[in-house]
Amino acid sequence: MERIIEEIREDLDRRLAVAADRLTDRTLTEDPAYAALLGRAELRERVHRTLRQTVEGLVRSSRAEPVELAEARATGALRAGQGLPLGSLRRVYRQAGRLVWQCLTEAVAAHDRAELPRLLAGAGALWDVLDQLADAASEAYHDAEAERGERERERRAALLDTLLDGSGPAAGLELGG
């Protein structure tokens, strides 16, 4: 897989840039949560990085090296903190995987159609890489939500303690007044 990707790298990079534009526009049109959260430029940059990260994960996988997951984790934590629904995040990862496959097959076909059967052998590896990236983002998302929930519980408990012991700013106010 690595050799095939290196042979088509320039064409693949161009196709990924176009795919990033398409996925960005589609996401902003079809997903109100993303549209409310991010501008086009920021989303497009993140989408393009995810597409490139998926290809690099495929190369690393073909070398029997672990897929780099730090960026996916950072994205998951960031989106949780921003309040983006997890389903929106996972949907973009799935769509990114489809686009990477489409770009790979188109670039290989343009380079040498006879190589397409060799590319097919890497399809499972691509979906494995995509699953790893999406799972890492999801796990980080859940971790960030759990941390935020814990901070919120601690804040509420501190506020309640302050109200109950009479030392807070609301101590002299009558309730229901």
Disulfide bonds with the S-S distance in Angstrom:
none
